[in-house]
Amino acid sequence: MAGKWRRDFEILDDTVHGHALVYLDNAATTQMPRQVRDRIAGYYAHEHANVHRGVHYLSERATGALERARSHVSAFIGAAHPEEVVFTDGATDSLNMVARGLSDIIEPGTAVVVSDLEHHSNFVPWQRLCAERGAEFLIWRSHDGRLSLSELEALLAGHTVKVVAVTQVSNVTGTVVPVTDVAALAHRFGSIAVADGAQGILHEGMDASASGIDLYAFSAHKMLGPTGTGVLYGRRDLLESLAPSRFGGGMVGTVGDSETTFGALPYRLEAGTPNISGIIGLDAAISYLEENGLDEMRAHERELTAYAVERLEALDGVAVLGHPELRSSIVSFELAGASAFDVAFMLDKLGVAVRSGHHCAQPALRSLGVDSTVRASVAPYNEKDDIDALCDGLARIRKMLGS
Ligand SMILES: Cc1ncc(COP(=O)(O)O)c(C=O)c1O
């Protein structure tokens, strides 16, 4: 039964303001199961050392654990080779590395396309890059949370587009963007396809080789892992040509007085000491997902998400924002007569954790015609009871506000 996962997340047994915690802020950060926390603690207790630079026992153990993690991530996302997995600080870091690394091909007369459903971390780096390089920054517009491939095709047909960068799942509307179709279309017009998998990796998954996506970014902390760790996947030939944007230890070949050569993949893109415990935690999170029925988890999440939409739409005064064809794990809404901030604040007093604001996606909110939303988002350990608690809380707030 679905409830079996919940017992691995002790934090969910906590009380908040005298109420049982109902955690529906998973799009911001998911909770970590005991198995992941134990693995990280075990690393610090028995394996902690710097990697790649020592010949002593501990350094070799830490290096072995890190490289096993790389192979595991590689298999999990269907990469063709482990060196196609670069460890970063998170999705934001990965996307900034991509935009910086591709800067040479973004010239006057060329363009980059992003959708208006992007998180700022897959919007601002490209906007900045285009401004710096004198290239066009084109926005693929959504309509009530839906994106049309024919509108993307029209943009590609009318410009010299070098990069199409889209989210796999919108962190505002939950829209599942058909990134495989986007990649095929981008390739037809000679563009590189970049996907932001921060909200997609846990709930939808990624088969990188089969999808045709050229570059893919995600964060460990949105897939039951720790904060401060992320991944940049890239096709090997593309990563080999990506210019490093961070320089320092571990990534060089030879450092001369006037010139430096860079090392082989993936190290040429991994300057400095990596977040070793975070990477080991990511490895453990993937093991947890694989060993505990990932397909079943995703089916459970789909059912919960549909239930949340159905219950919220039936509530007086609640308007769900965005109606994608396919929705993944996220529902944004407004409550008539109350600001999103006030709703989230009052729900918190009832023990229900949701997020309010623009969710670092202001263009997406503009497309929906609002300044802020309340956002509820689910993970495998949530239950229908959590959605009921959210809806009961909203009904209480409506009553308190006298509406
Ligand atoms: C769609 C999307 N992309 C990127 C990010 C950035 O992730 P991080 O803050 O882990 O770098 C987020 C975080 O909320 C997100 O939802």
The ligand as an ORCA input file, in Angstrom:
! r2SCAN-3c Opt
* xyz 0 1
  C      11.602     23.975    -12.528
  C      12.736     24.355    -11.632
  N      13.941     24.575    -12.181
  C      15.003     24.898    -11.436
  C      14.896     25.031    -10.079
  C      16.110     25.415     -9.302
  O      16.519     24.357     -8.493
  P      17.672     24.595     -7.413
  O      17.181     25.708     -6.535
  O      17.741     23.289     -6.689
  O      18.906     24.936     -8.140
  C      13.671     24.826     -9.460
  C      13.512     24.999     -8.005
  O      12.442     25.192     -7.496
  C      12.563     24.468    -10.257
  O      11.367     24.252     -9.726
*
